[in-house]
Amino acid sequence: MTGNLSKYICSAMFLAIAATSAEALPTRAFERAELFAACAGRLSALAAHQDGFGEPGAQTTRALVVTFEDLLDATLPGAYADGVPEEEPVKWRNRGWSEMASLLARSHFSFDAQSADEAAAALSARLEDCTSAVLPTGTEHRHVIRTESPTR
């Protein structure tokens, strides 16, 4: 019974999120699963970065990771029905993590200010892609990422 209740809660959570931010969510199950997996990876990398620098936003970021993992779990049956191979969600998550880790490193450790600024802008865009899928438009979420590099 617990498994069914968990699936029901995830489905209800997904429907509530879709109702508040339908314009941000793809319509096909495998596209939603890819978005949720990529965002779980991106935010995992950000949380690791925040932990490494002792930033207070790490706990909030980890909570968002759990949200995306739950949403991914809820959409995987539909994605598999669409023909997605079982190993693909892991690749999507890893790609999101690698992408974010690379941007974080470039934004904080690049000797070229323009390159660092471009990476910071790309970080913000990636985070906006994710947070706009689960947070209502207009919600302040800038606390998730620092605006200043801890090393510059």
NORBELZI-V33277 format. One record per pair of residues at least 4 apart in sequence whose ideal C-beta (glycine too) atoms are under 7 Angstrom apart, sorted by sequence separation. I is the first residue (numbers start at 1). J is the second residue. If there is no record, write none. Layout:
i=<I & I>
j=<J & J>
This chain:
i=<1 & 2 & 3 & 4 & 5 & 6 & 7 & 8 & 9 & 10 & 11 & 12 & 13 & 14 & 15 & 16 & 17 & 18 & 21 & 29 & 30 & 31 & 32 & 33 & 34 & 35 & 36 & 37 & 38 & 39 & 40 & 41 & 42 & 43 & 44 & 45 & 46 & 47 & 48 & 49 & 57 & 58 & 59 & 60 & 61 & 62 & 63 & 64 & 65 & 66 & 67 & 68 & 69 & 70 & 71 & 72 & 75 & 76 & 77 & 78 & 80 & 84 & 87 & 88 & 89 & 90 & 91 & 92 & 93 & 94 & 95 & 96 & 97 & 98 & 99 & 100 & 101 & 102 & 103 & 104 & 105 & 106 & 112 & 113 & 114 & 115 & 116 & 117 & 118 & 119 & 120 & 121 & 122 & 123 & 124 & 125 & 126 & 127 & 128 & 131 & 135 & 146 & 26 & 50 & 79 & 110 & 132 & 26 & 80 & 110 & 135 & 18 & 25 & 50 & 51 & 50 & 26 & 106 & 107 & 110 & 106 & 131 & 47 & 50 & 107 & 76 & 106 & 107 & 47 & 46 & 47 & 103 & 107 & 72 & 127 & 43 & 47 & 127 & 103 & 104 & 103 & 43 & 44 & 43 & 123 & 40 & 43 & 100 & 40 & 39 & 40 & 36 & 40 & 116 & 36 & 37 & 36 & 33 & 36 & 108 & 33 & 107 & 108 & 109 & 32 & 33 & 108 & 29 & 33 & 29 & 30 & 29 & 33 & 29 & 30 & 37 & 41 & 45 & 29 & 40 & 41 & 44 & 28 & 30 & 38 & 41 & 42 & 46 & 37 & 38 & 41 & 42 & 45 & 49 & 33 & 37 & 40 & 41 & 45 & 13 & 14 & 38 & 39 & 42 & 34 & 38 & 42 & 37 & 45 & 10 & 14 & 10 & 11 & 10 & 67 & 60 & 61 & 42 & 60 & 57 & 43 & 57 & 42 & 39 & 55 & 39 & 53 & 35 & 46 & 24 & 25 & 24 & 21 & 21 & 21 & 20 & 21 & 17>
j=<5 & 6 & 7 & 8 & 9 & 10 & 11 & 12 & 13 & 14 & 15 & 16 & 17 & 18 & 19 & 20 & 21 & 22 & 25 & 33 & 34 & 35 & 36 & 37 & 38 & 39 & 40 & 41 & 42 & 43 & 44 & 45 & 46 & 47 & 48 & 49 & 50 & 51 & 52 & 53 & 61 & 62 & 63 & 64 & 65 & 66 & 67 & 68 & 69 & 70 & 71 & 72 & 73 & 74 & 75 & 76 & 79 & 80 & 81 & 82 & 84 & 88 & 91 & 92 & 93 & 94 & 95 & 96 & 97 & 98 & 99 & 100 & 101 & 102 & 103 & 104 & 105 & 106 & 107 & 108 & 109 & 110 & 116 & 117 & 118 & 119 & 120 & 121 & 122 & 123 & 124 & 125 & 126 & 127 & 128 & 129 & 130 & 131 & 132 & 135 & 139 & 150 & 31 & 55 & 84 & 115 & 137 & 32 & 86 & 116 & 141 & 25 & 32 & 57 & 58 & 58 & 35 & 115 & 116 & 119 & 116 & 141 & 58 & 61 & 119 & 89 & 119 & 120 & 61 & 61 & 62 & 119 & 123 & 89 & 144 & 61 & 65 & 145 & 122 & 123 & 123 & 64 & 65 & 65 & 145 & 65 & 68 & 126 & 68 & 68 & 69 & 68 & 72 & 149 & 71 & 72 & 72 & 72 & 75 & 149 & 75 & 149 & 150 & 151 & 75 & 76 & 151 & 75 & 79 & 78 & 79 & 79 & 84 & 81 & 82 & 89 & 93 & 97 & 82 & 93 & 94 & 97 & 82 & 84 & 92 & 95 & 96 & 100 & 92 & 93 & 96 & 97 & 100 & 104 & 89 & 93 & 96 & 97 & 101 & 70 & 71 & 95 & 96 & 99 & 92 & 96 & 100 & 96 & 104 & 70 & 74 & 73 & 74 & 74 & 134 & 143 & 144 & 126 & 144 & 143 & 130 & 144 & 130 & 130 & 146 & 133 & 150 & 133 & 145 & 132 & 133 & 133 & 132 & 133 & 136 & 136 & 137 & 134>
